[in-house]
């Protein structure tokens, strides 16, 4: 649905593309109250909405609905954008459009979250943003609870309730050669020392690994560390840990064939 040519009556194959100079000139006119310039600016940025809603493919949502919600986010971005900050409009607008779509998806989720819980979550996020901006660090749960006059558990539950489900196969990093997925950042509580000892003897197979591979296998599967923790400890990137881990496991598997 997201790849169709016409969305909400708009022929996406014929959308205009504005140059940086045209955007700057139009935005000056918008701030002066020129409605024609405003409409032209909106039309010239509809491709931005299309690029954003592609991120939400596979959720079974109607592309027309997401496009309309994205337009709301785009208009909000136009109304709040400050051209004097020296930031590209698209850099500012994309998070606004994504945020608007995520709010729409949360509010229309089949797993209903009560209005009071959502309101508390939004108040929490607003306070966190304000506090962080003023003090340069995030507030603790207890500080937020005290500010809003609720229990700490209520804060945690409200934030959990509005989170979108994340696939373990969702990539979180790509260095151009290999991706790191969400599952690679989760601690392995199953493949602990006891589990491996009960299922196979791997000491002989481990001897065939190089020192760095041995270290990574030990930390990942015997100590239950995440790839990020291992990378931090031995001073390499998480992508390198991922590659070394897969290489080591491949060697171990061949030893048992």
C-alpha positions in Angstrom: 0.0 0.0 0.0 2.8 2.4 0.8 4.3 2.0 -2.6 1.1 3.0 -4.5 1.4 6.1 -6.8 -1.7 7.9 -5.4 -2.1 8.6 -1.7 -5.0 10.7 -0.4 -5.7 11.9 -4.0 -2.1 13.1 -4.4 -0.1 11.7 -7.4 3.2 11.0 -5.6 5.0 10.5 -8.9 4.5 14.2 -9.8 5.4 15.8 -6.4 7.6 18.9 -6.9 11.1 19.0 -5.5 12.3 22.3 -4.1 15.9 23.5 -4.0 17.5 24.7 -0.8 17.3 28.3 -2.0 13.6 27.9 -3.0 12.8 26.6 0.5 14.6 29.5 2.2 12.8 32.1 0.0 9.4 30.4 0.5 9.9 30.2 4.3 10.6 33.9 4.5 7.3 34.6 2.7 5.5 32.1 5.0 6.7 34.0 8.1 5.2 37.1 6.5 1.8 35.4 6.2 1.9 34.4 2.5 -0.6 31.5 2.3 0.3 30.7 -1.3 4.0 30.3 -0.3 2.9 28.1 2.6 1.0 25.7 0.4 3.8 25.5 -2.1 6.2 24.8 0.7 4.0 22.0 2.0 3.6 20.4 -1.5 7.4 20.6 -1.9 8.0 18.6 1.2 5.4 15.8 0.8 8.2 13.5 -0.4 9.6 13.8 3.1 6.4 12.3 4.5 6.5 9.5 2.0 10.1 8.6 3.1 9.0 8.5 6.7 5.9 6.4 6.3 8.0 3.7 4.6 9.5 3.1 8.0 6.1 1.9 9.2 5.5 -0.7 6.5 4.4 -4.1 7.6 2.2 -2.9 10.4 -1.0 -3.3 8.4 -1.8 0.4 8.6 -3.5 2.3 5.8 -1.0 4.3 3.9 -3.6 7.1 3.3 -4.1 7.4 7.1 -0.4 7.6 7.8 0.1 10.1 5.0 -2.6 12.4 6.5 -1.1 12.1 10.0 2.3 12.8 8.5 0.9 16.0 7.0 -0.2 17.1 10.4 3.4 16.6 11.7 4.8 18.5 8.7 2.5 21.5 9.3 3.4 21.6 13.0 7.1 21.5 11.9 6.5 24.5 9.6 4.7 26.4 12.3 7.6 25.9 14.8 10.7 25.9 12.6 13.2 28.7 13.3 15.2 29.5 10.1 17.8 31.5 12.1 19.0 28.3 13.9 20.9 27.2 10.8 19.4 23.8 10.7 17.9 22.2 7.6 14.1 22.0 7.6 14.1 18.3 6.9 16.4 17.6 9.9 13.9 19.4 12.1 10.8 18.1 10.4 11.5 14.3 10.2 11.3 13.7 14.0 8.1 15.8 14.2 6.5 13.7 11.5 7.7 10.4 13.1 6.4 11.6 16.5 3.0 12.5 15.1 2.7 9.1 13.4 3.8 7.2 16.6 1.2 9.1 18.6 -1.4 8.1 16.1 -0.3 4.5 16.2 -0.3 4.5 20.1 -3.7 6.0 20.3 -5.2 3.6 17.8 -3.4 0.5 19.1 -5.5 -2.6 19.4 -4.1 -3.0 22.9 -5.8 0.0 24.5 -4.0 2.1 27.0 -6.2 4.3 29.3 -6.2 8.0 28.7 -5.0 8.7 32.3 -1.9 6.4 31.8 -1.1 8.0 28.4 -1.4 11.5 30.0 0.9 10.6 32.8 3.4 9.2 30.3 3.3 12.4 28.2 3.7 14.6 31.3 6.7 12.5 32.3 8.3 12.9 28.9 7.7 16.7 29.0 9.2 17.0 32.5 12.2 14.9 31.4 12.8 17.0 28.4 12.6 20.3 30.4 14.7 19.0 33.2 17.4 17.6 30.8 17.5 20.9 28.8 17.9 22.9 32.0 20.4 20.7 33.9 22.2 18.7 31.2 21.2 15.4 32.7 18.1 13.2 32.9 16.0 13.2 36.1 15.6 9.9 38.1 12.3 8.1 38.4 12.0 9.3 42.0 12.5 12.9 41.0 9.8 12.6 38.3 7.4 11.0 40.7 7.9 13.7 43.3 7.4 16.4 40.7 4.2 14.9 39.4 2.9 13.8 42.8 2.6 10.1 42.0 4.2 6.8 42.9 7.4 5.7 41.2 5.7 2.5 39.9 3.1 4.6 38.1 5.8 6.4 36.2 7.5 3.2 35.1 4.2 1.5 34.1 3.0 4.6 32.1 6.2 4.7 30.1 6.1 1.0 29.4 2.5 1.2 28.3 3.2 3.6 25.4 6.2 1.8 24.1 5.9 0.3 20.6 6.9 -3.4 20.3 10.3 -3.9 18.8 11.4 -6.9 16.8 14.5 -8.7 17.9 15.5 -8.8 14.3 15.4 -5.0 13.9 18.8 -3.6 12.9 20.2 -1.0 15.3 23.5 -0.4 13.5 25.1 -1.1 10.2 28.8 -0.3 9.3 28.3 -1.1 5.6 29.5 -4.7 6.0 27.4 -6.2 8.7 24.3 -5.3 10.8 23.9 -5.5 14.6 20.4 -6.4 15.6 18.3 -5.8 18.8 18.8 -9.5 19.8 22.6 -8.9 19.8 22.2 -6.3 22.5 20.2 -8.5 24.9 21.9 -10.3 27.7 21.9 -14.1 27.1 20.5 -15.6 30.4 20.0 -19.0 28.8 23.4 -19.8 27.5 25.2 -19.6 30.8 28.0 -21.8 32.1 25.6 -24.4 33.6 23.6 -24.6 30.4 26.6 -25.3 28.2 28.1 -27.8 30.7 24.9 -29.8 30.7 24.6 -29.9 26.9 28.1 -30.3 25.5 31.8 -30.2 26.3 33.4 -27.5 24.4 36.8 -27.1 26.0 38.6 -29.0 23.2 36.7 -27.0 20.5 37.5 -23.7 22.3 41.2 -24.5 21.9 40.9 -24.1 18.2 39.8 -20.4 18.6 42.2 -17.5 18.7 42.5 -15.6 22.0 40.1 -12.8 21.1 37.4 -15.3 20.0 37.9 -17.3 23.2 37.5 -14.1 25.3 34.3 -13.1 23.4 32.7 -16.5 23.7 33.5 -16.7 27.4 32.1 -13.2 28.1 29.0 -13.7 25.9 27.9 -17.2 26.7 29.5 -18.0 30.1 29.2 -14.6 31.7 26.0 -13.6 29.9 27.4 -10.2 28.8 25.8 -8.1 26.0 27.8 -7.4 22.8 27.9 -3.7 23.8 29.4 -4.6 27.2 32.0 -6.8 25.7 33.0 -4.2 23.1 33.4 -1.6 25.9 35.6 -3.9 28.0 38.0 -5.0 25.3 38.1 -1.7 23.3 36.6 -2.6 20.0 33.3 -1.8 18.2 30.1 -3.8 18.7 30.1 -4.6 15.0 33.5 -6.2 15.4 32.3 -8.2 18.5 29.4 -9.4 16.4 31.6 -10.6 13.5 34.1 -12.3 15.9 31.3 -14.0 17.8 29.7 -15.4 14.6 33.1 -16.5 13.4 33.8 -18.3 16.7 30.5 -20.0 16.7 31.0 -21.1 13.2 34.3 -22.7 14.1 32.6 -24.5 17.1 29.8 -25.8 15.0 32.3 -27.3 12.5 34.1 -29.0 15.4 30.9 -30.9 16.3 30.1 -32.1 12.8 
